[in-house]
Amino acid sequence: MQQAQTVWHNLGDSIKKTSFRMKKIQREDIQIIGRHSNLTEKGVAKALKENVYNDKQAWQKFFQLLFISLGVGFTVSGIVFFFAYNWADLHKFVKIGIAEGLVVVATVLVLLPKMNNNIRNIILAGASVLVGALFAVYGQIYQTGANAYDFFLAWTIFVTLWVAVSNFSPLHLLYLVLINTTFILYSQQVAKWAGFPVLTSLFIFNSIVLISAIVLSKYKKTVNIPNWLLNIVALSCIVSATIGIIIGIFDQFGQYETSFIVLILTTIPTFALGIWHGVKTKNGFYLSAIPFSLIVIVSALLFKVSFDLGMLLFVSIFVVVSVTLIIRTLIKFQKEWKNEQ
């Protein structure tokens, strides 16, 4: 006991000597050190202020980026609504000229050398949306189709370079949405696929993107992919797999039985890998979303067997018990992770 107290005292002294320059220090760490060391209340307050609380400069940066993002977003939305409201009163060359001019102006602003990198990325994301508006205007004027797959394909191709050169996660999310939308429209308008093989293909594609992004961010330190982007892609994978398997359970895949088998064979290792990744990285999202998906799939399997009143009661009890076990397991993991910190 005396040795532990000595360790805490030494740790507290070392923190004070280094003016609390510890990396990734959390509020809980400071509170534990304050209780078990000779740190004064003033020292704890100083540590919280320097390592946990946001200062004036951080708040100014946050509001600057927030207002710039809102400004660009509202501007782009206003441009889209402008075309929609004044469509019949504008000449076709005026429509195309305005759309092209806005894209050119946004691109020129991005190329300014002294512009802040975050502001440049926000404007670049707005310019990417304006490219879609330009193709939509062109498609409406010449009736090439503003809801066809080739519209989204052209949009995707022409913003690819911007996505590649910018390390901006919202723009990456927009690019993924464009790719998925292009594939869905192509499968409906050209390939004439049913919903099941489309879900299988989307699951495989997004899973590959997700795994590649996780591996890339882990082994290449220069790449910083935020968790919210990974979680959105993971959620799209889970939703695609869940809906596809449920459709297959109720024998609605028709002639696409091979796609159902492929989905099952890819979902099992992918879900297992997701659970392992969640435990290893201490990410509760994977440990909650994947088990919930499994609960939905098992419930559908039970309803496939029978849909009478007794099965309905059994499935209700199964869902309540399963969700309770998941919550208890997550709470247990969170306590263990907190103790490890």
Residue pairs with C-beta under 8 A, 6 or more apart in sequence:
4 36
5 36
8 33
8 36
8 37
9 37
9 38
11 33
11 37
12 33
12 34
12 37
12 38
12 39
12 43
13 37
13 38
15 22
15 33
15 39
15 43
15 47
16 39
16 43
19 50
20 46
20 47
20 50
20 51
22 29
22 51
25 47
25 51
25 52
26 52
26 341
27 48
27 52
28 338
28 341
29 341
30 44
30 47
30 48
30 51
30 52
31 44
33 39
34 41
34 43
34 44
39 47
49 55
54 62
65 118
65 119
65 122
68 118
68 119
68 122
69 122
72 122
72 123
72 125
72 126
73 126
75 126
76 126
76 129
76 130
76 133
79 102
79 130
79 133
80 133
83 90
83 95
83 98
83 99
83 133
83 136
83 137
87 95
87 140
92 141
95 137
95 141
96 134
96 137
96 138
96 141
99 130
99 133
99 134
99 137
99 138
100 134
102 130
102 133
103 127
103 130
103 131
103 134
106 123
106 124
106 126
106 127
106 130
107 127
109 115
109 120
109 123
110 120
110 123
110 124
110 127
112 120
120 166
121 166
121 167
121 168
121 171
122 168
124 162
124 166
124 168
124 171
125 168
125 170
125 171
125 174
127 162
128 159
128 162
128 163
128 171
128 174
129 174
131 155
131 158
131 159
132 155
135 146
135 151
135 154
135 155
135 158
136 146
136 151
138 144
139 145
139 146
139 148
139 151
140 146
144 150
144 151
145 151
147 185
148 185
148 189
149 182
149 185
149 186
149 188
149 189
149 190
152 178
152 181
152 182
152 185
153 182
153 186
155 178
156 175
156 178
156 179
156 182
159 171
159 174
159 175
159 178
160 175
162 171
163 171
163 172
163 175
167 223
167 224
169 225
169 226
169 228
169 229
172 229
173 229
173 232
176 206
176 209
176 233
179 205
180 202
180 205
180 206
180 236
183 198
183 201
183 202
183 205
184 198
184 202
187 193
187 197
187 198
187 201
188 198
193 256
194 253
194 254
194 256
195 247
196 244
196 247
196 248
196 252
196 253
196 254
196 256
196 259
196 260
197 256
197 259
199 240
199 241
199 243
199 244
199 247
199 263
200 240
200 244
200 259
200 260
200 262
200 263
202 236
202 240
203 237
203 240
203 241
203 244
203 263
203 266
203 267
203 270
204 262
204 266
206 233
206 236
206 237
206 240
207 237
207 266
207 270
209 233
210 230
210 233
210 234
210 237
211 273
213 225
213 229
213 230
213 233
214 225
214 230
214 277
216 223
216 225
217 223
217 224
217 225
227 283
227 285
231 285
234 274
234 285
234 286
234 289
235 289
237 270
238 289
238 290
238 293
241 263
241 267
241 270
241 271
241 293
242 293
242 296
242 297
244 260
244 263
245 260
245 263
245 264
245 267
245 297
245 300
246 296
246 297
246 300
247 253
248 260
248 263
248 264
249 297
249 300
249 301
249 304
250 300
250 304
253 259
253 260
271 290
271 293
271 294
274 286
274 290
275 286
275 287
275 290
277 283
277 286
278 284
278 285
278 286
278 287
278 290
279 287
279 333
282 333
282 337
284 330
284 333
284 334
287 326
287 329
287 330
287 333
288 326
288 330
291 322
291 326
292 323
292 326
295 318
295 319
295 322
295 323
295 326
298 318
298 322
299 315
299 318
299 319
302 311
302 314
302 315
302 318
303 311
303 315
305 311
